[in-house]
Amino acid sequence: MSETEFPPSNTLPVLIDSDRIRKRVEELGRKISEDYKNQPLVLLVVLKGSFLF
């Protein structure tokens, strides 16, 4: 039985770093808050493996 490497040696390069993702999520959150300020907000997640955060 062979040992599994962790992390795998065939990892992909980072295309979008975590700081850029965090900033964009904050921007989108602010925009959604502004656009739906006085309205109920309903979100429907349709992507496989998605989650609410």
N, CA, C and O atoms as a GROMACS GRO file, in nm:
protein
  212
    1MET      N    1   0.085  -0.118   0.000
    1MET     CA    2   0.000   0.000   0.000
    1MET      C    3   0.089   0.124   0.000
    1MET      O    4   0.178   0.136   0.084
    2SER      N    5   0.066   0.215  -0.094
    2SER     CA    6   0.150   0.334  -0.102
    2SER      C    7   0.096   0.443  -0.010
    2SER      O    8  -0.025   0.453   0.014
    3GLU      N    9   0.187   0.525   0.038
    3GLU     CA   10   0.146   0.638   0.123
    3GLU      C   11   0.096   0.752   0.036
    3GLU      O   12   0.148   0.776  -0.073
    4THR      N   13  -0.005   0.820   0.085
    4THR     CA   14  -0.059   0.935   0.014
    4THR      C   15   0.015   1.059   0.058
    4THR      O   16   0.032   1.083   0.178
    5GLU      N   17   0.060   1.138  -0.039
    5GLU     CA   18   0.126   1.264  -0.007
    5GLU      C   19   0.021   1.366   0.032
    5GLU      O   20  -0.088   1.371  -0.026
    6PHE      N   21   0.053   1.448   0.129
    6PHE     CA   22  -0.036   1.558   0.164
    6PHE      C   23   0.046   1.680   0.193
    6PHE      O   24   0.132   1.674   0.281
    7PRO      N   25   0.027   1.791   0.127
    7PRO     CA   26  -0.066   1.806   0.016
    7PRO      C   27  -0.014   1.736  -0.109
    7PRO      O   28   0.106   1.712  -0.122
    8PRO      N   29  -0.103   1.704  -0.201
    8PRO     CA   30  -0.060   1.636  -0.323
    8PRO      C   31   0.041   1.720  -0.400
    8PRO      O   32   0.034   1.842  -0.400
    9SER      N   33   0.133   1.654  -0.466
    9SER     CA   34   0.236   1.726  -0.540
    9SER      C   35   0.183   1.784  -0.670
    9SER      O   36   0.251   1.864  -0.735
   10ASN      N   37   0.063   1.746  -0.710
   10ASN     CA   38   0.007   1.796  -0.834
   10ASN      C   39  -0.094   1.909  -0.812
   10ASN      O   40  -0.192   1.919  -0.884
   11THR      N   41  -0.070   1.993  -0.712
   11THR     CA   42  -0.162   2.103  -0.684
   11THR      C   43  -0.154   2.208  -0.794
   11THR      O   44  -0.050   2.224  -0.859
   12LEU      N   45  -0.262   2.277  -0.814
   12LEU     CA   46  -0.270   2.380  -0.916
   12LEU      C   47  -0.223   2.514  -0.860
   12LEU      O   48  -0.230   2.536  -0.739
   13PRO      N   49  -0.177   2.603  -0.947
   13PRO     CA   50  -0.135   2.734  -0.899
   13PRO      C   51  -0.256   2.817  -0.855
   13PRO      O   52  -0.367   2.799  -0.906
   14VAL      N   53  -0.234   2.907  -0.762
   14VAL     CA   54  -0.340   2.996  -0.715
   14VAL      C   55  -0.366   3.100  -0.822
   14VAL      O   56  -0.275   3.172  -0.863
   15LEU      N   57  -0.490   3.109  -0.868
   15LEU     CA   58  -0.526   3.207  -0.971
   15LEU      C   59  -0.583   3.335  -0.910
   15LEU      O   60  -0.558   3.444  -0.959
   16ILE      N   61  -0.659   3.320  -0.802
   16ILE     CA   62  -0.716   3.435  -0.732
   16ILE      C   63  -0.684   3.416  -0.584
   16ILE      O   64  -0.730   3.320  -0.523
   17ASP      N   65  -0.607   3.507  -0.528
   17ASP     CA   66  -0.565   3.487  -0.389
   17ASP      C   67  -0.679   3.519  -0.291
   17ASP      O   68  -0.776   3.585  -0.326
   18SER      N   69  -0.664   3.470  -0.170
   18SER     CA   70  -0.771   3.481  -0.070
   18SER      C   71  -0.804   3.625  -0.035
   18SER      O   72  -0.919   3.656  -0.005
   19ASP      N   73  -0.706   3.714  -0.039
   19ASP     CA   74  -0.732   3.854  -0.008
   19ASP      C   75  -0.823   3.917  -0.112
   19ASP      O   76  -0.914   3.993  -0.079
   20ARG      N   77  -0.800   3.885  -0.238
   20ARG     CA   78  -0.883   3.939  -0.345
   20ARG      C   79  -1.026   3.885  -0.334
   20ARG      O   80  -1.122   3.959  -0.354
   21ILE      N   81  -1.040   3.757  -0.303
   21ILE     CA   82  -1.172   3.698  -0.285
   21ILE      C   83  -1.244   3.763  -0.168
   21ILE      O   84  -1.362   3.798  -0.178
   22ARG      N   85  -1.174   3.781  -0.055
   22ARG     CA   86  -1.233   3.843   0.063
   22ARG      C   87  -1.284   3.983   0.032
   22ARG      O   88  -1.395   4.019   0.071
   23LYS      N   89  -1.202   4.063  -0.038
   23LYS     CA   90  -1.241   4.200  -0.072
   23LYS      C   91  -1.365   4.202  -0.161
   23LYS      O   92  -1.455   4.284  -0.143
   24ARG      N   93  -1.369   4.111  -0.259
   24ARG     CA   94  -1.483   4.108  -0.350
   24ARG      C   95  -1.610   4.063  -0.279
   24ARG      O   96  -1.718   4.117  -0.306
   25VAL      N   97  -1.599   3.968  -0.190
   25VAL     CA   98  -1.715   3.923  -0.112
   25VAL      C   99  -1.768   4.038  -0.027
   25VAL      O  100  -1.889   4.057  -0.016
   26GLU      N  101  -1.677   4.116   0.033
   26GLU     CA  102  -1.719   4.233   0.111
   26GLU      C  103  -1.791   4.335   0.022
   26GLU      O  104  -1.893   4.390   0.062
   27GLU      N  105  -1.738   4.360  -0.098
   27GLU     CA  106  -1.801   4.454  -0.192
   27GLU      C  107  -1.941   4.407  -0.229
   27GLU      O  108  -2.036   4.484  -0.228
   28LEU      N  109  -1.952   4.279  -0.263
   28LEU     CA  110  -2.083   4.225  -0.300
   28LEU      C  111  -2.181   4.231  -0.184
   28LEU      O  112  -2.299   4.260  -0.204
   29GLY      N  113  -2.134   4.203  -0.063
   29GLY     CA  114  -2.219   4.211   0.055
   29GLY      C  115  -2.272   4.352   0.077
   29GLY      O  116  -2.390   4.370   0.108
   30ARG      N  117  -2.184   4.451   0.062
   30ARG     CA  118  -2.228   4.590   0.076
   30ARG      C  119  -2.330   4.627  -0.031
   30ARG      O  120  -2.431   4.692  -0.002
   31LYS      N  121  -2.306   4.586  -0.155
   31LYS     CA  122  -2.396   4.617  -0.266
   31LYS      C  123  -2.533   4.553  -0.244
   31LYS      O  124  -2.636   4.617  -0.264
   32ILE      N  125  -2.534   4.428  -0.203
   32ILE     CA  126  -2.661   4.359  -0.176
   32ILE      C  127  -2.734   4.428  -0.062
   32ILE      O  128  -2.856   4.446  -0.068
   33SER      N  129  -2.662   4.466   0.043
   33SER     CA  130  -2.724   4.535   0.157
   33SER      C  131  -2.786   4.667   0.114
   33SER      O  132  -2.895   4.702   0.160
   34GLU      N  133  -2.718   4.740   0.027
   34GLU     CA  134  -2.772   4.867  -0.023
   34GLU      C  135  -2.895   4.844  -0.111
   34GLU      O  136  -2.997   4.911  -0.094
   35ASP      N  137  -2.885   4.751  -0.204
   35ASP     CA  138  -2.993   4.727  -0.300
   35ASP      C  139  -3.120   4.672  -0.234
   35ASP      O  140  -3.230   4.700  -0.283
   36TYR      N  141  -3.106   4.597  -0.127
   36TYR     CA  142  -3.221   4.533  -0.062
   36TYR      C  143  -3.240   4.584   0.081
   36TYR      O  144  -3.286   4.510   0.168
   37LYS      N  145  -3.202   4.710   0.104
   37LYS     CA  146  -3.203   4.768   0.238
   37LYS      C  147  -3.335   4.748   0.311
   37LYS      O  148  -3.336   4.702   0.426
   38ASN      N  149  -3.445   4.781   0.249
   38ASN     CA  150  -3.576   4.775   0.316
   38ASN      C  151  -3.665   4.665   0.259
   38ASN      O  152  -3.788   4.675   0.264
   39GLN      N  153  -3.603   4.561   0.206
   39GLN     CA  154  -3.679   4.452   0.146
   39GLN      C  155  -3.629   4.319   0.202
   39GLN      O  156  -3.513   4.306   0.238
   40PRO      N  157  -3.718   4.221   0.207
   40PRO     CA  158  -3.671   4.088   0.247
   40PRO      C  159  -3.582   4.031   0.136
   40PRO      O  160  -3.609   4.052   0.018
   41LEU      N  161  -3.480   3.962   0.174
   41LEU     CA  162  -3.387   3.905   0.077
   41LEU      C  163  -3.397   3.753   0.080
   41LEU      O  164  -3.384   3.691   0.186
   42VAL      N  165  -3.421   3.694  -0.035
   42VAL     CA  166  -3.427   3.549  -0.048
   42VAL      C  167  -3.317   3.508  -0.145
   42VAL      O  168  -3.310   3.558  -0.257
   43LEU      N  169  -3.231   3.417  -0.101
   43LEU     CA  170  -3.123   3.368  -0.186
   43LEU      C  171  -3.149   3.221  -0.217
   43LEU      O  172  -3.185   3.143  -0.129
   44LEU      N  173  -3.129   3.185  -0.341
   44LEU     CA  174  -3.145   3.047  -0.384
   44LEU      C  175  -3.012   3.001  -0.441
   44LEU      O  176  -2.964   3.054  -0.541
   45VAL      N  177  -2.952   2.902  -0.376
   45VAL     CA  178  -2.822   2.850  -0.420
   45VAL      C  179  -2.848   2.735  -0.515
   45VAL      O  180  -2.916   2.639  -0.479
   46VAL      N  181  -2.795   2.744  -0.636
   46VAL     CA  182  -2.822   2.641  -0.736
   46VAL      C  183  -2.697   2.565  -0.781
   46VAL      O  184  -2.708   2.472  -0.860
   47LEU      N  185  -2.582   2.602  -0.733
   47LEU     CA  186  -2.460   2.535  -0.772
   47LEU      C  187  -2.433   2.415  -0.683
   47LEU      O  188  -2.450   2.423  -0.561
   48LYS      N  189  -2.392   2.308  -0.740
   48LYS     CA  190  -2.360   2.187  -0.664
   48LYS      C  191  -2.244   2.218  -0.570
   48LYS      O  192  -2.142   2.274  -0.613
   49GLY      N  193  -2.258   2.184  -0.445
   49GLY     CA  194  -2.152   2.207  -0.348
   49GLY      C  195  -2.150   2.347  -0.291
   49GLY      O  196  -2.058   2.381  -0.216
   50SER      N  197  -2.248   2.430  -0.324
   50SER     CA  198  -2.252   2.567  -0.272
   50SER      C  199  -2.301   2.567  -0.128
   50SER      O  200  -2.363   2.471  -0.082
   51PHE      N  201  -2.272   2.674  -0.059
   51PHE     CA  202  -2.319   2.689   0.078
   51PHE      C  203  -2.338   2.836   0.108
   51PHE      O  204  -2.282   2.922   0.040
   52LEU      N  205  -2.416   2.864   0.210
   52LEU     CA  206  -2.441   3.001   0.253
   52LEU      C  207  -2.332   3.043   0.350
   52LEU      O  208  -2.303   2.970   0.445
   53PHE      N  209  -2.272   3.157   0.327
   53PHE     CA  210  -2.170   3.206   0.420
   53PHE      C  211  -2.185   3.354   0.440
   53PHE      O  212  -2.108   3.414   0.515
   0.00000   0.00000   0.00000
